[in-house]
Amino acid sequence: MKQINLARAAQTLREARAAYIFAHAHPDGDALGSAFALAHALRAMDKQACVFCEDPMPAMFNYMRDGVDFLRPGDSQLFEPDLLVTVDTAAAHLLGETLQARYGQRIDLSIDHHATSHFYAAETYCDPTAAACAEIVSELIDELGVAMSTHMAACLYAGISTDTGCFRYANTTARSHRYVARYIDLGVETSPLNHVFFETQSRAYLEVERMAFNGLRYFCDDRVALVAVTQEMFRQSGSNEEEYIQLVARTRQIEGVQVGIAIRERPNGSHKISLRSHAPVDVAAIAARMGGGGHARAAACASDLPLEETIAMVVGHIEEALHGA
């Protein structure tokens, strides 16, 4: 359970013969882009590699596969790994219940960019200054001496662009733009990717968004906006938890709102709480008080309480944070 540097992380990967690369449950563009880019790099080194995840892969990211297998619990094991790697996963429980139970105590290497990383792996390379884990993986591929392909670059572009909100969020840096400039030089066509990532929504998603915002609530003198999505809403709309990620940022976009909250009911009745904020409110600190974590402007946690008690708990913590800010 130790922090290592980039060179050591690369050495650990070089010494492996076959790797499972894990993305966190309900995977986003950064988790999948980082995982697939790294898997393609390892395969370019004549190693076996596949991506493993608890939940389905959103269709918009299917292009990342290109010969790399995507496994879920219950799938047949393709090979026996001698290295277990997580990307963009600050804590073992974020792997999901099944994968945490099976692999959570056995992770060899964690590659992460969250300041709230739990250092659960035997070795962790964490750089909280990176806007996305994909930036770290980009450096790692170079450290491995692998020639970056256009396909690897397209995977990494998804990670950086989605984690920076198409370069609009405060975590965007000059470093982010330099990486993307390199990917464009390698032949990545960003316009069609941006259209899919940021400008295309299914009718089912629009319906669940309508349902959610019909129940929009304000707290703390309208500085906090909250929506909740139930399993019944998913059923009626035809939408799903993969699409829900698009809803999370919407509450923060309302004029005058400093903290946006989206709460999703899980099939077992518990709740996932996603938080987004504007400076100076640190939602990672708020989420940490409820057993979660993330970034200063984007974080998440969970609650086993009923919905109204969950709302009262999270709003109470936010109210204290707003008072302090």
Stockholm file with secondary structure:
# STOCKHOLM 1.0

chainA/1-325         MKQINLARAAQTLREARAAYIFAHAHPDGDALGSAFALAHALRAMDKQACVFCEDPMPAMFNYMRDGVDFLRPGDSQLFEPDLLVTVDTAAAHLLGETLQARYGQRIDLSIDHHATSHFYAAETYCDPTAAACAEIVSELIDELGVAMSTHMAACLYAGISTDTGCFRYANTTARSHRYVARYIDLGVETSPLNHVFFETQSRAYLEVERMAFNGLRYFCDDRVALVAVTQEMFRQSGSNEEEYIQLVARTRQIEGVQVGIAIRERPNGSHKISLRSHAPVDVAAIAARMGGGGHARAAACASDLPLEETIAMVVGHIEEALHGA
#=GR chainA/1-325 SS CEECCHHHHHHHHHHCSEEEEECCSSCCHHHHHHHHHHHHHHHHTTCEEEEECSSCCCGGGGGGCTTCCEECTTSCCCSCCSEEEEESCSSGGGGCHHHHHHHTTCCCEEEECCTTCCCCSSEEEECTTSSSHHHHHHHHHHHHTCCCCHHHHHHHHHHHHHHTTTTTSTTCCHHHHHHHHHHHHTTCCHHHHHHHHHSCCCHHHHHHHHHHHHTCEEETTTTEEEEEECHHHHHHHCCCHHHHHHHHGGGGGSTTCSEEEEEEECTTSCEEEEEEECTTCCHHHHHHTTTCEECSSEEEEEECSCHHHHHHHHHHHHHHHHHHC
#=GC SS_cons         CEECCHHHHHHHHHHCSEEEEECCSSCCHHHHHHHHHHHHHHHHTTCEEEEECSSCCCGGGGGGCTTCCEECTTSCCCSCCSEEEEESCSSGGGGCHHHHHHHTTCCCEEEECCTTCCCCSSEEEECTTSSSHHHHHHHHHHHHTCCCCHHHHHHHHHHHHHHTTTTTSTTCCHHHHHHHHHHHHTTCCHHHHHHHHHSCCCHHHHHHHHHHHHTCEEETTTTEEEEEECHHHHHHHCCCHHHHHHHHGGGGGSTTCSEEEEEEECTTSCEEEEEEECTTCCHHHHHHTTTCEECSSEEEEEECSCHHHHHHHHHHHHHHHHHHC
//
